[in-house]
Amino acid sequence: MERCTELEDLVRAWFEAGSRGDPSLVERHLSTAPGTRLVGSDPEEWFEGRDAIAAFLRGEVEGAGGHATFTPSETEAHAEGTVGWAATKLTIRLGDGRTVSPRWTSVFHREDGVWRIVQTHASIAVPNDEVGWTYT
C-alpha cells in the first residue's frame, strides 16, 4: 500500500466541514455499497447502510456546526487500487471549552472516481486497567 495524500486531504476536509456544520461531504463521500458501516464511540452508535449512516452523520454535523471544532492530527492514509484507509487522532473542542480526543479510522472505496467511506469507526481511548481489562 502506498501513502495517499489525497485521502489525507479528504480527512482534513471532512472534519473542517464538520466544524462548519456542512453535511455536503457526507452526501458526496459515503458509499451506497451494501454493508457500509459506522461504529461510533457511544454503545448505541452502530449503523449499517447509507441511509441510516447519512441520517446520523447529518445530525452530528449540523448539531456540531458552530458549537464544536474538529481538529485532526497525525493523519495518515494509504491506498492500493480502489481501496484505501485513513486514521487520525482528533481533538474536539466543545462550545463550553471542554475537549474530547477520540481516534477515528475509515476504510474507503473509490466509486465512480470518488473516494467513499465504506466503514468508519470512532473510539475514545480508556486505559485497559480502568475498565478491568488486564493481561496475566
C-alpha positions as CSV (number, residue, x, y, z in Angstrom):
1,M,0.0,0.0,0.0
2,E,1.2,3.5,-0.8
3,R,0.8,6.6,1.2
4,C,-2.2,8.5,-0.1
5,T,-2.2,12.3,0.4
6,E,-5.5,12.6,-1.5
7,L,-7.2,10.6,1.3
8,E,-5.3,12.6,4.0
9,D,-6.6,15.8,2.4
10,L,-10.1,14.4,2.3
11,V,-9.9,13.5,6.1
12,R,-8.9,17.1,6.9
13,A,-11.7,18.5,4.6
14,W,-14.2,16.1,6.3
15,F,-13.5,17.5,9.7
16,E,-13.3,21.1,8.5
17,A,-16.8,20.6,7.1
18,G,-18.0,19.1,10.4
19,S,-16.7,22.2,12.2
20,R,-18.7,24.4,9.9
21,G,-21.9,22.3,10.2
22,D,-21.7,21.5,6.4
23,P,-23.0,17.9,5.7
24,S,-22.2,18.1,1.9
25,L,-19.1,15.8,2.3
26,V,-21.4,13.2,4.0
27,E,-23.5,13.2,0.9
28,R,-20.6,13.0,-1.5
29,H,-18.2,10.6,0.3
30,L,-20.5,8.0,1.8
31,S,-20.8,4.7,-0.1
32,T,-24.0,3.2,-1.2
33,A,-22.5,-0.3,-1.1
34,P,-24.3,-3.0,1.0
35,G,-22.5,-3.5,4.3
36,T,-21.4,0.1,4.7
37,R,-20.9,0.5,8.4
38,L,-20.4,3.2,11.1
39,V,-19.3,2.3,14.6
40,G,-19.2,5.3,16.9
41,S,-17.9,5.8,20.4
42,D,-21.4,5.5,22.1
43,P,-22.8,2.0,22.5
44,E,-25.9,3.0,20.5
45,E,-23.8,4.2,17.5
46,W,-23.9,1.1,15.4
47,F,-25.3,1.7,11.9
48,E,-25.4,-0.2,8.7
49,G,-26.4,1.2,5.3
50,R,-26.0,4.5,3.6
51,D,-29.4,5.9,4.7
52,A,-29.0,5.2,8.4
53,I,-25.4,6.4,8.4
54,A,-26.1,9.5,6.4
55,A,-29.0,10.5,8.7
56,F,-26.8,10.0,11.8
57,L,-23.9,11.9,10.4
58,R,-26.0,14.8,9.1
59,G,-27.4,15.2,12.6
60,E,-24.0,15.1,14.1
61,V,-22.5,17.6,11.6
62,E,-25.5,20.0,11.7
63,G,-25.6,19.9,15.5
64,A,-21.9,20.5,15.8
65,G,-21.7,23.4,13.4
66,G,-20.6,26.4,15.3
67,H,-20.7,24.5,18.6
68,A,-17.7,22.3,18.2
69,T,-14.5,22.2,16.2
70,F,-12.8,19.1,15.0
71,T,-9.0,19.2,14.7
72,P,-7.4,16.1,13.2
73,S,-3.7,15.3,13.9
74,E,-1.2,12.6,12.9
75,T,-3.5,11.8,10.0
76,E,-2.2,9.1,7.7
77,A,-3.8,7.3,4.8
78,H,-2.8,4.6,2.4
79,A,-4.3,3.2,-0.7
80,E,-3.9,0.4,-3.2
81,G,-6.1,0.5,-6.3
82,T,-9.6,1.3,-5.4
83,V,-9.3,0.6,-1.7
84,G,-7.8,2.9,1.0
85,W,-7.8,3.5,4.7
86,A,-7.2,6.5,6.9
87,A,-6.6,7.1,10.6
88,T,-6.3,10.2,12.6
89,K,-6.4,11.5,16.2
90,L,-9.0,14.1,16.8
91,T,-9.4,16.9,19.2
92,I,-13.0,18.0,19.5
93,R,-13.4,21.3,21.3
94,L,-17.0,21.8,22.5
95,G,-18.7,25.2,22.8
96,D,-18.1,25.3,26.6
97,G,-14.3,24.8,26.1
98,R,-14.2,21.1,27.1
99,T,-12.3,18.8,24.8
100,V,-12.5,15.1,23.9
101,S,-9.9,13.2,21.9
102,P,-11.3,10.3,20.0
103,R,-9.4,8.2,17.5
104,W,-11.0,7.8,14.1
105,T,-10.5,5.4,11.2
106,S,-12.2,4.8,7.9
107,V,-12.0,2.4,5.0
108,F,-12.6,3.9,1.6
109,H,-13.5,2.5,-1.8
110,R,-13.1,4.6,-5.0
111,E,-16.6,4.6,-6.7
112,D,-17.2,6.5,-9.9
113,G,-13.8,8.2,-9.3
114,V,-14.7,9.4,-5.8
115,W,-13.3,8.1,-2.5
116,R,-16.3,7.0,-0.4
117,I,-16.4,5.6,3.1
118,V,-17.5,2.0,3.4
119,Q,-16.6,1.6,7.1
120,T,-15.8,4.2,9.8
121,H,-15.1,3.9,13.5
122,A,-14.5,6.3,16.3
123,S,-13.4,5.4,19.8
124,I,-12.5,7.3,23.0
125,A,-9.3,5.8,24.5
126,V,-9.8,4.5,28.0
127,P,-6.8,2.7,29.7
128,N,-7.3,-1.0,29.9
129,D,-6.8,-1.1,33.7
130,E,-9.7,1.5,34.1
131,V,-12.2,-1.0,32.7
132,G,-10.7,-4.1,34.3
133,W,-9.0,-5.5,31.2
134,T,-5.7,-6.9,32.3
135,Y,-3.4,-9.4,30.9
136,T,-1.9,-12.1,33.1
